[in-house]
Amino acid sequence: MKRNAMINYCFFNTISAWGGGEKWHLDVASYLHKKGASVVVVAVQNSPLSKKAEALGIEVRHIKLSNLSFLNPMVVYRVARLLRRYSVNSLIINSPRDLKCAGLAAWFINTPNVIFRRGSDIAIKNTVLNRFLYQKVVHKVLVNSPATQTSLNANNAQLVAKSKIKLVPNGIDSDKFLDAPFSPIYEKNTDEFVLCTLGRLVPQKNHEFLIDLAVELKRRQLHFKLLIGGSGPLEGDLKQKARSAGVSGSIVFKGFIERPKDLYSSGDVFLLPSLWEGFGYVLAEAGLSALPSVAFDVSSNSQIIQDGKTGFLVPESNTSLFADALIKLWQNEKLRNEMGEAAKRFVRKNFEAERIFKEIEYAIS
């Protein structure tokens, strides 16, 4: 596509929940919209993405897809008709489900630029369908970390041509985040060490580990409170496990957090027990909030946490070493504050949105 041609962007994301991919779509769509570009967002009605985009004045169209929607000719036709209606020539897709349906629709009508934005380092299955999608339908794959990039061809070295892959880390508008209003959601008691985490309550985020960690911290007689922000299907199971383990009094489930700063401003240290992350937005946000973070040394976490400088990286699922890191931060307030300030400087220097969004704009245009 010629760079001086009129570009009509379509951000296609039918995930009902709010996560890093949805935030990325909203941030980039908002950036382009503010610049006066032609932007439409396709999302599930009443989803967080839909509501947030509409609140920003971005045009939103609604559609709901399932994993098998690509097998329904009428659904594919409906998507193709929508793309034609808006003369979409740059289609940005976020999930495999959407890639199958919207990607197929775009292929049928020869949409000139189909971009798949991949934010998770889960290896892609080497199926006939995936070979067709990544080799015939997708023109470019945007990845947010080296770990995500490596996962693309983990099961087939030729699945995605290297010439199609563009690595651009996620960006965060530091000034906007820092200037946003906030109100702490927890008032700590004297000498209480407050730990916080934020993420959907799903298996990937591995909140069960935090309950085991709470047991270990209690055994070590640490006076702490763990704030868990987020909602999801595992909430009931996690609460039951906390009760059974005898640590429910040390854990507070705060539910969905509309303003993340409300949580970060309540904590002393941020924890991320995820088994994998394409790019940990929450780590960047916690860093901007001057919180040191402790996380597993997996996926892209080392891209955001400088081990020993802005936080600590520990081996996956190692409760003892995770607890050691927290005890060290609890015992040394000076170290905790220095790491928090270092995290803030690191995020501002390396993930500033304006520069990164310009890279993304060039990549999808």
C-alpha positions as CSV (number, residue, x, y, z in Angstrom):
1,M,0.0,0.0,0.0
2,K,1.3,3.4,-0.9
3,R,2.2,5.5,2.1
4,N,0.6,8.6,0.7
5,A,-2.7,6.9,0.1
6,M,-5.7,7.6,2.4
7,I,-5.6,4.9,5.1
8,N,-8.8,3.7,6.7
9,Y,-7.9,1.7,9.8
10,C,-10.1,-1.0,11.3
11,F,-9.2,-2.3,14.8
12,F,-11.0,-5.7,15.0
13,N,-11.3,-7.2,18.4
14,T,-14.2,-9.3,19.6
15,I,-12.8,-10.3,23.0
16,S,-15.4,-9.5,25.7
17,A,-12.9,-9.1,28.6
18,W,-10.5,-6.3,29.1
19,G,-6.8,-7.3,28.8
20,G,-3.5,-6.2,27.4
21,G,-4.6,-6.8,23.8
22,E,-7.7,-4.7,24.2
23,K,-5.7,-1.9,25.9
24,W,-3.3,-1.9,23.0
25,H,-6.1,-1.7,20.4
26,L,-7.7,1.2,22.3
27,D,-4.4,3.1,22.8
28,V,-3.4,2.8,19.1
29,A,-6.9,3.6,17.8
30,S,-7.1,6.6,20.1
31,Y,-3.7,7.8,19.0
32,L,-4.6,7.7,15.3
33,H,-8.1,9.1,15.9
34,K,-6.6,12.1,17.7
35,K,-4.4,12.7,14.6
36,G,-7.5,12.8,12.4
37,A,-7.1,9.4,10.8
38,S,-10.1,7.4,9.7
39,V,-10.6,4.8,12.4
40,V,-13.3,2.3,13.2
41,V,-13.2,-0.2,16.0
42,V,-15.1,-3.5,15.7
43,A,-15.9,-5.0,19.1
44,V,-18.5,-6.8,21.1
45,Q,-21.4,-4.7,22.3
46,N,-21.1,-3.5,25.9
47,S,-17.5,-4.8,26.1
48,P,-15.0,-2.6,27.9
49,L,-13.2,-2.0,24.6
50,S,-16.5,-0.9,23.0
51,K,-17.5,1.4,25.8
52,K,-14.0,3.0,26.2
53,A,-13.7,3.6,22.4
54,E,-17.2,5.2,22.2
55,A,-16.3,7.4,25.2
56,L,-13.3,8.7,23.2
57,G,-15.5,9.5,20.2
58,I,-14.2,6.7,18.0
59,E,-16.7,5.0,15.7
60,V,-17.6,1.5,16.9
61,R,-19.4,-1.3,15.1
62,H,-20.6,-4.3,17.0
63,I,-20.2,-8.0,16.2
64,K,-19.9,-11.2,18.3
65,L,-17.9,-14.1,17.0
66,S,-17.2,-17.7,18.2
67,N,-14.2,-19.9,17.4
68,L,-16.2,-21.5,14.6
69,S,-17.7,-18.3,13.1
70,F,-15.2,-18.6,10.2
71,L,-17.1,-21.7,9.0
72,N,-20.4,-19.7,8.7
73,P,-20.5,-18.1,5.2
74,M,-23.1,-15.5,6.3
75,V,-20.9,-14.3,9.2
76,V,-17.8,-14.0,7.0
77,Y,-19.9,-12.2,4.4
78,R,-21.2,-9.8,7.1
79,V,-17.6,-9.0,8.1
80,A,-16.6,-8.5,4.5
81,R,-19.5,-6.2,3.9
82,L,-18.5,-4.1,7.0
83,L,-14.9,-3.9,5.8
84,R,-16.1,-2.7,2.3
85,R,-18.5,-0.2,3.8
86,Y,-15.6,1.5,5.6
87,S,-13.2,1.0,2.7
88,V,-10.8,-0.6,5.1
89,N,-7.3,-0.9,3.7
90,S,-5.5,-1.5,7.0
91,L,-7.1,-4.2,9.2
92,I,-5.5,-4.8,12.6
93,I,-6.5,-8.0,14.3
94,N,-5.7,-9.2,17.9
95,S,-6.9,-12.7,18.5
96,P,-6.6,-16.0,16.6
97,R,-10.4,-16.3,16.6
98,D,-10.8,-12.9,14.9
99,L,-7.9,-13.7,12.5
100,K,-9.8,-16.8,11.2
101,C,-13.0,-14.9,10.5
102,A,-12.0,-11.3,9.8
103,G,-8.8,-12.5,8.1
104,L,-10.8,-14.8,5.8
105,A,-13.3,-12.0,5.0
106,A,-10.4,-9.6,4.2
107,W,-8.8,-12.2,2.0
108,F,-11.9,-12.7,0.0
109,I,-12.2,-8.9,-0.8
110,N,-8.4,-8.4,-1.2
111,T,-7.9,-6.1,1.7
112,P,-4.4,-4.7,1.0
113,N,-3.0,-4.7,4.5
114,V,-3.9,-7.3,7.1
115,I,-1.9,-7.0,10.3
116,F,-2.0,-9.5,13.1
117,R,-0.9,-8.1,16.4
118,R,0.4,-10.9,18.6
119,G,0.9,-10.2,22.3
120,S,1.3,-13.6,23.8
121,D,4.3,-15.9,23.5
122,I,2.3,-19.1,23.2
123,A,3.6,-21.2,20.3
124,I,1.3,-21.2,17.3
125,K,0.0,-24.7,16.2
126,N,1.4,-25.9,12.9
127,T,-2.0,-26.6,11.3
128,V,-3.1,-26.3,7.7
129,L,-5.4,-23.4,8.7
130,N,-2.7,-21.5,10.4
131,R,-0.3,-22.0,7.5
132,F,-2.9,-20.6,5.2
133,L,-3.6,-17.6,7.5
134,Y,0.0,-16.6,8.2
135,Q,1.3,-17.3,4.7
136,K,-1.6,-16.2,2.5
137,V,-3.8,-13.8,4.6
138,V,-1.6,-11.9,6.9
139,H,0.8,-9.3,5.5
140,K,2.5,-8.4,8.7
141,V,2.8,-9.7,12.3
142,L,3.4,-7.2,15.0
143,V,5.0,-8.7,18.2
144,N,5.7,-6.9,21.5
145,S,8.7,-8.8,22.8
146,P,11.5,-11.1,21.6
147,A,9.8,-13.9,23.5
148,T,6.6,-13.4,21.5
149,Q,8.6,-13.3,18.3
150,T,10.4,-16.6,19.1
151,S,7.0,-18.3,19.7
152,L,5.7,-17.5,16.2
153,N,7.8,-20.2,14.5
154,A,8.4,-22.5,17.5
155,N,6.4,-25.4,15.8
156,N,7.3,-24.6,12.2
157,A,10.4,-22.6,11.3
158,Q,8.7,-21.4,8.0
159,L,5.3,-20.6,9.4
160,V,5.8,-16.8,9.4
161,A,8.4,-15.3,7.0
162,K,10.9,-13.1,8.9
163,S,10.2,-10.3,6.5
164,K,6.6,-10.1,7.8
165,I,7.6,-9.8,11.5
166,K,8.0,-6.4,13.2
167,L,9.0,-6.1,16.8
168,V,7.5,-3.0,18.6
169,P,7.2,-3.0,22.4
170,N,4.0,-1.8,24.0
171,G,3.9,1.9,24.7
172,I,2.5,3.7,27.7
173,D,1.6,7.4,27.9
174,S,3.6,8.2,31.0
175,D,2.4,11.8,31.4
176,K,-1.3,10.7,31.0
177,F,-0.9,7.9,33.5
178,L,1.0,10.1,36.1
179,D,-1.5,12.9,35.7
180,A,-4.6,10.7,36.1
181,P,-6.6,11.1,39.3
182,F,-6.5,8.3,41.8
183,S,-7.8,7.3,45.2
184,P,-6.1,4.5,47.2
185,I,-8.5,1.5,47.7
186,Y,-6.8,0.3,50.9
187,E,-5.6,2.0,54.0
188,K,-2.7,0.1,55.5
189,N,-2.2,-0.5,59.2
190,T,0.9,0.5,61.0
191,D,3.9,-1.6,60.0
192,E,1.8,-3.5,57.5
193,F,3.5,-4.6,54.2
194,V,1.1,-4.3,51.4
195,L,1.5,-6.4,48.3
196,C,-0.6,-5.9,45.2
197,T,-1.3,-7.6,41.9
198,L,-3.6,-6.9,39.0
199,G,-4.9,-9.3,36.3
200,R,-7.8,-11.4,35.2
201,L,-8.4,-14.4,37.4
202,V,-7.6,-17.0,34.8
203,P,-5.1,-19.9,34.8
204,Q,-2.4,-18.0,32.8
205,K,-2.2,-15.4,35.6
206,N,-1.4,-18.1,38.1
207,H,-3.0,-16.5,41.2
208,E,-2.9,-19.9,43.0
209,F,0.8,-19.3,43.4
210,L,0.1,-16.2,45.5
211,I,-2.0,-18.2,47.9
212,D,0.9,-20.6,48.4
213,L,3.2,-17.5,48.8
214,A,0.9,-16.1,51.4
215,V,1.2,-19.3,53.4
216,E,5.0,-19.0,53.2
217,L,5.0,-15.4,54.2
218,K,2.7,-16.1,57.1
219,R,5.0,-18.9,58.2
220,R,7.9,-16.4,58.2
221,Q,5.7,-14.1,60.4
222,L,5.6,-11.2,57.9
223,H,2.8,-8.8,58.7
224,F,1.4,-8.3,55.2
225,K,-1.8,-7.8,53.2
226,L,-2.2,-9.0,49.6
227,L,-4.5,-7.0,47.4
228,I,-5.7,-9.0,44.3
229,G,-7.2,-6.8,41.7
230,G,-9.2,-8.3,38.8
231,S,-12.1,-10.6,38.2
232,G,-12.6,-13.8,36.4
233,P,-13.9,-17.4,36.4
234,L,-11.4,-18.6,39.1
235,E,-12.4,-16.1,41.8
236,G,-14.6,-18.6,43.7
237,D,-11.9,-21.3,43.6
238,L,-9.2,-18.9,44.7
239,K,-11.2,-17.6,47.7
240,Q,-11.9,-21.2,48.7
241,K,-8.2,-22.1,48.5
242,A,-7.3,-19.1,50.6
243,R,-9.8,-20.1,53.3
244,S,-8.6,-23.7,53.2
245,A,-5.0,-22.6,53.5
246,G,-5.8,-20.3,56.5
247,V,-4.7,-17.1,54.8
248,S,-8.0,-15.5,53.8
249,G,-7.5,-12.8,56.5
250,S,-4.3,-11.7,54.7
251,I,-5.8,-11.5,51.2
252,V,-8.3,-9.0,49.9
253,F,-10.0,-9.6,46.5
254,K,-10.8,-6.2,45.1
255,G,-12.6,-7.3,41.9
256,F,-12.3,-5.4,38.6
257,I,-10.2,-2.3,39.0
258,E,-11.4,0.6,36.8
259,R,-8.5,2.8,37.6
260,P,-5.3,0.8,38.1
261,K,-3.5,3.7,39.9
262,D,-6.0,3.2,42.8
263,L,-4.5,-0.2,43.4
264,Y,-0.8,0.7,42.8
265,S,-1.1,3.7,45.1
266,S,-2.2,1.3,47.9
267,G,0.8,-1.0,47.7
268,D,4.4,-1.2,48.6
269,V,5.5,-3.9,46.1
270,F,3.8,-5.2,42.9
271,L,3.7,-9.0,42.2
272,L,3.2,-10.7,38.9
273,P,2.9,-14.5,39.1
274,S,1.9,-15.0,35.5
275,L,3.2,-18.1,33.7
276,W,3.7,-16.1,30.6
277,E,3.2,-12.5,29.4
278,G,3.6,-11.1,25.9
279,F,4.3,-7.7,27.5
280,G,3.3,-7.0,31.1
281,Y,1.5,-3.7,30.9
282,V,0.9,-3.9,34.6
283,L,4.6,-4.1,35.3
284,A,5.1,-0.9,33.3
285,E,2.2,0.8,35.2
286,A,3.5,-0.4,38.5
287,G,6.9,1.0,37.6
288,L,5.5,4.4,36.7
289,S,3.8,4.3,40.1
290,A,7.3,3.9,41.6
291,L,6.7,0.4,42.8
292,P,9.4,-2.3,42.6
293,S,8.1,-5.6,41.2
294,V,8.7,-9.2,41.8
295,A,7.9,-11.7,39.0
296,F,9.0,-14.9,37.5
297,D,11.9,-14.9,35.1
298,V,9.7,-16.0,32.1
299,S,8.6,-14.6,28.8
300,S,9.1,-10.8,28.5
301,N,9.3,-9.9,32.2
302,S,13.1,-9.3,31.9
303,Q,12.2,-6.7,29.2
304,I,10.5,-4.6,31.9
305,I,12.1,-5.6,35.2
306,Q,15.9,-5.0,35.6
307,D,16.7,-7.7,38.1
308,G,18.2,-6.3,41.2
309,K,17.7,-2.7,40.0
310,T,14.0,-2.1,39.5
311,G,12.7,-5.3,41.2
312,F,13.5,-9.0,41.3
313,L,13.1,-11.9,38.9
314,V,12.9,-15.4,40.4
315,P,12.6,-18.9,38.9
316,E,9.1,-19.9,38.0
317,S,7.0,-21.2,40.8
318,N,9.8,-21.0,43.4
319,T,7.8,-19.9,46.5
320,S,10.9,-19.7,48.7
321,L,12.9,-17.4,46.5
322,F,9.9,-15.2,45.8
323,A,9.4,-14.9,49.5
324,D,13.1,-14.1,50.0
325,A,12.8,-11.2,47.6
326,L,9.8,-9.8,49.4
327,I,11.5,-10.1,52.8
328,K,14.5,-8.2,51.5
329,L,12.2,-5.4,50.3
330,W,10.3,-5.4,53.5
331,Q,13.4,-5.1,55.6
332,N,15.0,-2.4,53.6
333,E,12.7,0.6,52.9
334,K,15.5,2.6,51.4
335,L,16.1,-0.2,48.8
336,R,12.4,-0.4,48.1
337,N,12.1,3.3,47.4
338,E,15.3,3.3,45.3
339,M,14.1,0.4,43.2
340,G,10.7,2.1,42.7
341,E,12.2,5.3,41.5
342,A,14.6,3.4,39.2
343,A,11.6,1.5,37.8
344,K,9.8,4.8,37.1
345,R,12.8,6.2,35.2
346,F,13.3,2.9,33.2
347,V,9.7,2.8,32.0
348,R,9.7,6.5,31.0
349,K,12.9,6.0,29.1
350,N,12.1,2.8,27.3
351,F,8.4,2.6,26.7
352,E,7.2,6.1,26.1
353,A,4.0,6.0,24.0
354,E,4.6,8.8,21.6
355,R,7.8,7.3,20.1
356,I,6.4,3.7,20.1
357,F,3.0,4.7,18.6
358,K,4.8,6.4,15.7
359,E,6.6,3.1,15.1
360,I,3.3,1.2,15.2
361,E,1.7,3.8,12.8
362,Y,4.4,3.3,10.3
363,A,4.2,-0.5,10.6
364,I,0.4,-0.7,10.0
365,S,0.2,2.0,7.3
